[in-house]
Amino acid sequence: MSGKTVHIETLGSGTDLVLLHGWAMHGGIWSGIRDQLAQQFRLHILDLPGHGLSSACDPGDFDHVVNIIQETLPAKYIVCGWSLGGQVAMELALRDSKRVKGLALVSTTPCFVKQYDWPCGMESKFLQYFMENLHQNYRTTINRFLTLQISGEQNMSIALAQLRQFFFERDQPDHNALHKGLLILQTNDMREKLPRIEQPVLLLHGENDMITHRSAAQWMHAQLKHSSLVMFPRCGHAPFLTDPEKFVSSLNESFFFE
């Protein structure tokens, strides 16, 4: 625990690689690939504030969350962010361009919600459902969110079992942090910021993602100055669960430094 706020697990050796999970999750979600990645990288696996083993923070808005995470990270690093963690990774790259050497953006998007000029987002009613039902029936709401994440998978039952196993192995996230995280998903729009990212970016995205449509990854690929895009066939929102070997090899090939 750093500053009694952010829980970080560090293992492996090599180039520093920071792993950031998505909304409602925790660092344990990377359990299926962490040992393989630790053979090439020095991993820093974080629990976002209010998630997993990290304490909640106030006010808990996007800027504050990024500030707290930024204070805990190595001098130079690559950052890999999944879903909401990908937006945090993008902001870190913009604020900390001298420290962030590269990004891997996994199933993420600059804007989660569909707008009049952004057809790549999800319908706002889905996030509104989670917002309204989170406090009334936490476990059912989370299970529906997990099911949405693996929709489009070739082996949905296997992926869902893995996701549930990793998710429920740690204590329930802080409700206030979950609520504020949903607000970030509903309101954060990083489209105008994206072209300012100078670092090399690896985009890893499932072709059947129901939360962040593949068109969002294709749009980011076109906007970013130095990017490569790897699509995962028959895969939903969690490619590191569906095809861990391809996921690890993609990271190793793109970001392995002697």
HUVEN-V701796 format. One record per helix or strand of 3 or more residues. SS is the DSSP state (H for helix, E for strand). FROM is the first residue (numbers start at 1). LEN is the number of residues. Records with the same first field share a line. If there is no record, write none. Layout:
SS->FROM-LEN ; FROM-LEN
//
This chain:
E->6-7 ; 15-6 ; 41-7 ; 77-6 ; 100-7 ; 200-7 ; 227-6
H->27-11 ; 62-9 ; 84-12 ; 124-10 ; 138-13 ; 156-12 ; 175-13 ; 191-4 ; 214-10 ; 239-4 ; 244-12
//
